[in-house]
Amino acid sequence: MTLDELNDTLDAMAEAAAGDPQQMPGLITINTDLWVKDLADMRAPCKAIHDGMRHRDVAVQVSSGSKTEVLIQAEAGDRGAPYRDLAPKD
């Protein structure tokens, strides 16, 4: 997954959610190998420790055991909290 593909996925999910917060993007999980290879340049700032890394205000978790995917809020549960509105692309 490239950064452009990730952004396209986030936008498509937000559109498909049609205003339902539980269907909005809730957590981006990224496999460590993909992070190092393709996505390390992604802007994923950590504004506060309790927020962790975020891309477009969606939580990002990087792990060697993770599948690279975007979960909706209903699937992510507390792992993506606190939830925010999807930020626009830079």
C-alpha positions in Angstrom: 0.0 0.0 0.0 1.3 3.4 -1.0 0.5 6.6 0.8 -1.8 7.6 -2.1 -3.6 4.3 -1.8 -4.0 4.8 1.9 -5.4 8.2 1.4 -7.8 6.9 -1.3 -8.9 4.2 1.1 -9.6 6.7 3.9 -11.6 8.9 1.5 -13.6 6.0 0.1 -14.4 4.7 3.6 -15.5 8.1 4.8 -17.8 8.5 1.8 -19.2 5.0 2.2 -19.9 5.7 5.9 -22.5 8.4 4.9 -22.2 10.1 8.2 -22.3 7.0 10.4 -19.5 7.4 12.9 -19.2 3.6 13.5 -18.4 3.2 9.8 -15.8 5.9 9.6 -12.1 5.0 9.5 -11.0 4.1 13.0 -7.5 2.5 12.9 -4.7 2.1 10.4 -2.7 -1.0 11.1 0.6 -1.3 9.2 3.0 -4.3 9.1 6.5 -3.2 10.1 8.1 -4.3 6.8 5.7 -2.1 4.8 6.3 0.8 7.2 10.0 0.6 6.7 9.8 0.0 2.9 7.0 2.4 1.8 5.3 4.4 4.5 7.9 5.7 7.0 7.7 9.1 5.3 4.0 9.3 6.1 3.2 12.2 8.3 2.0 10.5 11.5 2.6 13.0 14.2 2.2 12.3 17.9 0.6 15.4 19.4 0.2 13.8 22.8 1.3 10.5 24.3 -2.3 9.3 24.8 -3.0 10.0 21.1 -0.1 8.0 19.6 0.7 8.3 15.9 -2.0 9.6 13.6 -2.4 10.1 9.9 -5.2 12.5 9.0 -6.3 12.2 12.6 -6.8 8.4 12.4 -4.7 6.3 14.8 -1.8 4.4 13.3 -0.4 1.2 14.8 2.8 -0.4 13.4 3.6 -4.0 14.3 5.4 -7.0 12.8 2.2 -9.0 13.6 -0.2 -6.6 11.9 -1.8 -6.9 8.6 -1.7 -3.6 6.7 -5.3 -2.4 6.6 -7.8 0.3 7.7 -10.4 -0.7 10.2 -13.7 1.1 10.7 -14.4 2.4 14.2 -16.8 -0.4 14.9 -14.0 -3.0 14.2 -11.3 -1.0 15.9 -13.1 -0.6 19.2 -10.9 1.2 21.8 -7.7 0.6 19.8 -8.4 3.7 17.6 -9.8 5.9 20.4 -10.1 8.8 20.8 -11.8 9.2 17.5 -11.7 12.4 15.5 -13.1 13.6 12.2 -11.0 12.6 9.2 -8.6 15.4 8.4 -8.2 16.6 4.8 -5.2 15.5 2.8 -2.2 17.9 3.0 
